[in-house]
Each structure stands twice: as C-alpha cells, then as structure tokens.
Amino acid sequence: MTQGDNPFYLGTSLQPFISINTLQFLDSPGMPERLKGRTASQLLGTQPLVDGARARMDPEYLRGLGESDICPRVNQLAGDGEGKGAKQAQAVIAEIAENSAWLFEALRRGDEGNREVRKSWGAEHWNFWKSIDRIVLAGGLVSGILGQAIAEAVRNLCRGLEVLLPAQPVLLPSLGAASCQAIAEGEIAVLDFGGSFVKRGIAFVKDSRIHAYKPLPSLRVPQNPSAAQLKGFFYASLRECLGSCADKEARLSISIANYLPGADVMDRGLYGLLKEDGGKPSLAERVADACNLAVDDIRILHDGSAAAQCFSGTGTAVFTIGSFIGVGFPEEGPRCALDLESLKIL
C-alpha cells in the first residue's frame, strides 16, 4: 500500500481528519456501557490515566505529584507486587487497557452507530481500517506495565490482529524521524515534541544506516505558554540539541504532536501556537532560519507518522499513546536504513 492507496492521505500528506482522539463510541456489541458516548481521548491518554488514578487510588500514593508524574508512578506501583497501592494501580491500568482494546475493535468493526457520528469518514475510510492486521504501540505511555497490559487486552479482544510492543516504544517517533534523512554518514539531531516532554537525542549514521542512538535528557514542555513563549522554547530547544552534536554539519529531524497537512502546523493544540499568519509560511523555512540550516537538511513529521517510519509493509498502523493519541502508517521514500533489533542505544 502506498500513500495514494490510503484514503487518509492527500498526496503525500496525512490529513487531520484521521484524528483518533475525536472518535466517538456509540455502538459495538459487547462494549461496556461506560464507554458508550465517549471519545477516544476521554478513554486513552495521559489525562484518562491521571483521572483514573485520582478516582481509584488513595491520595497518599499520589501526594505531591504533578500530572506528568502520576503516569510513571502508576506504572511503578503496578509492578511492585501485591500491596494495596499495587492493586489500586493495577485496577487503573486494567481499565485503560480495556478501553484501548475496544478502541481498536471499534475501528476494525465499523459498526453503524459509530459510522453515523463520524461524519468526516466515509465507507472507504472504515473499510481501510478493516485492512489493518497489525498495530504497533508507541509513545511514552506504553512504556512499562501499561503497554504490556494494553497489548494483552488487544490480543484477547481483537482476534486476528497482531500487536507489536517494541522494547523502546518511547523512542519510536525520534528514530522514525531520524530515518527520514537520506544520508550516507553523519549525525542527526532529533527532537520529539510531545504534550508533556520533549524527547531529544542524536542518531549516528554510517553506510546509510542508523547504527546507534544517544538519548539526551528530556525537557519539560512549558505549561499554558503564550505563542511567544512557546516559539522561544521551541527554537532554543532545536539549537541546543544541534549544539550537542560533534558533527557541525548535523541534520535536524523533528517529530511533533501536531498535523502538518501542508507546509505548516495546524492552528490547534499546543503546537498550533507555532503557526505563523505572516512571514514565511513553511515551518521548515522558519526552523532553517532559526538554526542556520538548509531547508533540505530538515525533516518535520507528525508524531504518529514519525513513529511509523520505523516499520514497513502494508496493513500496519502505528499508534503513539501519550498526552493524546497519534496514528501513522509506513510510507515510501528515500531514507536511512533502520533495524530496531540491532540498533545500539548509547
């Protein structure tokens, strides 16, 4: 399957109306009543996990934690054994895992009630989901116990659907974005701009293959920033990551939690603040100016699309699960070779 065969693409660009976050559940036989009438973003992602933890767990286990710290705390407690906190955390995770399984099952089934409320999808879009026989789980939220629970729940409910949970799901958007640089040798500065953190690293290329990746410390994303504040943070983060490369001709790859249906981000969500009404309409051009790079040395991808470039073949959909849900598909195009199993993490 090429981008041209996928009804969610216009040319080579994945279109925003694919958004899974706004998918509403109304009708799927066997679906728990608590899921009906709710959207995917209300059932899966950082906020549903935080809300579930606050509702199900004793406050003592979450005291002093911000929202971005509650998710790893739940994962940690769930793996601690049989104590009270562990059992409460396991219950939270079990509910999120069940939510996830029904999301994928509803996509594949395309029941009439769900079709009726999804006005932006026609029969060709629902039929496309029936052709998906493998999903890959990516993103920070599926690291640890939660990712394992989601994979198991999906396998139990969605018969015939293969589920892959890679060893380093949080790195997939970064690695996929890096692989889109078609170079023979050198370094690539990589940043994955998520809703809570910016994951950073350096990819090392030799013989047109990414043979090693060095993660750098993550940065917390500013909360409720103005457009000026976010732009300052965004461009400073890019320059700092490039400055960490020994190769002074390093390329730059960016994964971002926003759709790029054209040359710029969409005017919605946190990273919609990067959109420019005047000046250069291309985000890549603005990044090039800010970082003193050539536009051809820059790759910018939606986070779901970035993660999907770690894989190949038809029938595969990659879901990034973090603050929100992203989705992407393997695409054709020149790139560096990438083998996740042999890749060296420094």
C-alpha positions in Angstrom: 0.0 0.0 0.0 1.3 3.5 -0.9 0.1 6.8 0.4 -2.0 7.0 -2.7 -4.0 3.9 -1.7 -4.7 5.3 1.8 -7.9 7.4 1.9 -6.5 9.4 4.9 -3.8 10.9 2.7 -3.9 13.8 0.3 -0.9 13.4 -2.0 1.9 12.6 0.4 0.4 14.3 3.5 -1.6 12.5 6.2 -4.8 14.6 6.7 -6.0 15.8 10.1 -9.5 14.3 9.8 -7.9 10.9 10.6 -7.7 12.1 14.2 -8.5 9.2 16.6 -8.9 11.5 19.6 -12.3 12.7 18.5 -13.6 9.2 17.5 -16.8 8.6 19.5 -18.1 5.3 20.6 -21.8 4.7 20.3 -22.4 1.1 19.2 -20.3 -2.0 19.3 -21.9 -5.3 20.5 -20.4 -6.3 23.9 -18.9 -2.9 24.5 -19.1 -1.9 28.2 -21.8 0.8 28.9 -19.2 3.1 30.5 -17.5 3.6 27.1 -20.6 4.5 25.1 -21.0 8.1 24.1 -17.4 9.0 25.0 -14.5 9.9 22.7 -11.1 8.1 22.4 -9.3 11.0 24.1 -11.6 10.6 27.1 -10.6 6.9 27.4 -6.9 6.7 26.5 -4.0 9.0 27.1 -2.4 10.8 29.9 -5.5 12.6 31.2 -7.7 9.5 31.4 -4.9 7.7 33.3 -4.5 10.6 35.7 -8.2 10.8 36.3 -8.5 7.1 36.9 -5.6 7.2 39.4 -7.2 10.0 41.3 -10.5 8.3 41.4 -9.3 4.8 42.3 -6.2 5.3 44.4 -5.7 6.5 47.9 -4.3 10.1 47.9 -1.2 9.0 49.8 0.2 7.3 46.7 -0.1 10.4 44.6 0.6 13.2 47.1 2.9 15.9 45.7 2.8 14.6 42.1 2.0 16.7 39.1 0.0 15.2 36.2 3.1 14.3 34.2 4.5 12.4 37.2 1.4 10.4 38.0 1.6 8.1 35.0 5.1 6.7 35.8 4.0 6.4 39.4 1.1 4.3 38.5 3.3 2.1 36.3 5.8 1.8 39.1 3.2 0.8 41.7 1.5 -1.7 39.5 4.8 -3.6 39.2 5.5 -3.6 42.9 3.6 -6.7 43.8 0.6 -7.4 45.9 0.3 -4.4 48.2 -2.7 -2.1 48.4 -1.1 0.6 46.2 -0.1 -2.1 43.7 -3.6 -3.5 43.4 -5.2 0.0 43.0 -2.7 0.9 40.3 -3.3 -2.4 38.5 -7.0 -1.7 38.5 -6.4 1.7 36.9 -4.2 0.1 34.3 -6.6 -2.7 33.6 -9.4 -0.2 32.8 -7.2 1.8 30.4 -6.1 -1.4 28.7 -9.7 -2.5 28.2 -10.5 1.0 26.8 -7.7 0.6 24.3 -8.8 -2.8 23.2 -12.3 -1.5 22.5 -10.9 1.4 20.6 -9.1 -0.9 18.1 -12.0 -3.3 17.9 -14.4 -0.4 17.1 -12.1 0.8 14.4 -11.9 -2.6 12.8 -15.7 -3.4 13.0 -17.0 0.0 11.9 -20.4 -0.6 13.4 -23.2 1.6 12.1 -23.7 3.8 15.1 -20.0 4.7 15.2 -20.1 5.5 11.5 -23.1 7.8 11.9 -21.4 10.1 14.3 -18.1 10.2 12.4 -19.2 12.5 9.6 -15.7 13.1 8.2 -15.2 9.4 7.4 -16.9 7.6 4.5 -17.2 4.0 3.7 -13.7 4.0 2.2 -12.2 5.1 5.5 -13.9 2.5 7.6 -13.1 -0.2 5.0 -9.5 0.9 5.2 -9.4 0.0 9.0 -10.6 -3.5 8.1 -7.4 -4.0 6.1 -5.2 -3.3 9.1 -3.9 -6.6 10.5 -1.0 -5.3 12.6 -0.8 -2.4 15.1 2.3 -1.1 16.8 2.2 0.6 20.2 4.5 3.6 20.6 5.0 6.6 22.9 5.8 7.2 26.5 2.5 6.0 28.0 3.0 2.4 26.8 6.4 2.0 28.4 6.3 -0.4 31.3 3.3 -2.3 32.7 0.6 -0.3 31.0 2.0 -1.1 27.5 2.1 -4.8 28.3 -1.5 -4.7 29.7 -2.8 -2.9 26.6 -1.1 -5.4 24.3 -2.6 -8.3 26.2 -6.1 -6.8 26.2 -6.0 -6.1 22.5 -4.8 -9.7 21.7 -7.7 -11.1 23.8 -10.4 -9.0 22.3 -9.3 -8.3 18.7 -9.0 -11.7 17.2 -6.6 -11.9 14.2 -5.0 -8.5 15.0 -1.2 -8.7 15.6 0.0 -6.4 18.3 3.7 -5.3 18.5 5.1 -3.6 21.6 8.8 -2.7 20.8 11.4 -2.7 23.5 11.8 1.1 23.4 8.3 2.5 22.4 9.1 6.0 23.7 11.9 6.3 21.1 10.0 5.3 18.0 8.9 8.8 16.9 12.5 10.0 17.3 14.0 7.1 15.5 11.5 7.2 12.7 12.0 10.9 12.2 15.8 10.4 12.0 15.4 7.6 9.5 13.8 10.1 7.0 17.2 11.7 6.5 18.7 10.1 3.4 22.4 10.5 4.2 25.3 8.1 4.0 27.2 9.2 7.1 27.0 11.8 9.9 24.9 12.8 12.8 21.2 13.8 13.1 19.9 15.9 16.0 16.4 14.6 16.8 13.6 16.1 18.9 10.2 14.6 19.6 7.9 17.4 20.8 5.1 15.8 22.9 2.4 17.2 25.1 4.4 16.9 28.4 8.1 16.5 27.4 10.5 17.0 24.5 12.5 13.8 24.0 15.9 14.6 22.5 18.8 12.6 21.1 21.5 12.1 18.4 21.3 9.5 15.7 24.6 8.2 14.3 24.7 7.2 10.6 27.3 5.1 8.8 26.9 3.4 5.4 23.4 4.9 5.1 22.3 3.1 8.2 21.4 4.4 11.7 23.7 2.2 13.8 23.4 4.0 17.1 21.2 6.4 19.0 22.2 8.5 22.1 19.2 9.8 24.1 19.7 13.2 25.7 17.8 14.5 28.8 14.2 15.3 28.1 12.8 18.8 28.6 9.5 19.7 30.2 7.2 21.5 27.9 6.0 24.9 29.3 2.5 24.7 30.6 -0.1 27.1 29.2 2.6 29.2 27.3 1.9 32.2 25.1 2.7 31.9 21.5 5.9 33.9 22.0 7.0 31.7 25.0 6.4 28.5 23.0 8.3 29.7 20.0 11.2 30.8 22.1 11.3 27.4 23.8 10.9 25.5 20.5 13.7 27.2 18.6 16.0 27.3 21.7 15.5 23.5 22.1 16.4 22.9 18.5 19.6 25.0 18.7 20.6 23.3 22.0 20.2 19.8 20.6 22.2 20.7 17.4 24.9 22.1 19.7 25.2 18.7 21.4 26.3 17.1 18.1 30.0 16.7 17.4 29.3 16.9 13.7 28.9 20.6 12.9 27.1 19.6 9.7 24.5 17.6 11.5 21.0 17.3 10.1 17.8 18.0 12.1 14.7 15.8 12.4 11.6 16.8 14.3 8.6 14.8 15.5 5.8 17.0 16.7 2.3 16.4 18.2 0.5 18.3 15.5 -0.6 17.6 12.0 1.3 19.1 9.0 -1.2 18.9 6.2 0.8 21.4 4.2 4.0 23.3 4.9 2.9 24.4 8.4 1.4 23.1 11.6 -2.4 23.3 12.1 -3.8 26.1 14.2 -4.9 23.9 17.1 -3.5 22.4 20.2 -0.3 23.4 22.0 2.0 23.4 18.9 -0.6 25.3 16.9 1.0 28.3 18.6 4.0 27.8 16.3 1.8 28.7 13.2 2.6 32.0 11.5 0.0 34.2 10.0 2.6 36.3 8.2 6.2 35.8 7.2 7.4 32.5 5.8 4.5 30.0 5.6 6.8 27.0 5.9 7.7 25.7 9.4 10.8 24.1 7.9 11.9 27.5 6.5 11.4 29.2 9.8 13.4 26.4 11.5 16.1 26.8 8.9 16.4 30.5 9.6 16.5 30.0 13.4 19.1 27.2 13.3 21.2 28.4 10.3 20.5 25.2 8.3 19.4 24.5 4.8 15.8 23.5 4.4 16.9 20.3 2.7 18.7 19.3 5.9 15.4 19.4 8.0 12.7 16.8 8.3 9.5 17.6 10.3 6.8 14.9 10.8 3.6 14.4 12.8 4.5 12.2 15.7 2.4 9.2 14.6 3.8 9.4 11.1 7.3 9.6 12.5 6.9 6.5 14.7 5.5 4.6 11.7 8.7 5.1 9.7 10.4 2.6 11.9 8.4 -0.1 10.0 7.5 -1.1 6.5 4.8 -3.1 4.8 1.1 -2.9 4.2 -1.6 -3.5 6.8 0.3 -1.8 9.6 -0.9 1.2 11.7 1.3 2.7 14.4 -0.4 4.4 17.4 1.5 6.8 19.6 -0.1 7.0 23.0 0.9 9.8 25.3 -0.9 13.0 26.2 -3.1 12.2 23.2 -3.4 9.5 20.6 -1.5 9.8 17.3 -1.6 7.4 14.4 0.7 6.9 11.4 1.5 4.5 8.6 4.8 3.3 7.0 5.5 5.5 3.9 7.6 5.1 0.9 10.6 7.4 0.2 14.4 7.8 0.5 15.7 7.2 4.0 18.4 5.7 6.1 18.1 2.0 6.9 17.0 1.3 10.5 16.9 -2.1 12.3 15.4 -1.7 15.8 16.8 -5.1 16.9 20.5 -4.3 16.1 20.4 -0.6 16.9 22.8 0.3 19.7 21.3 2.7 22.4 24.2 4.6 23.9 
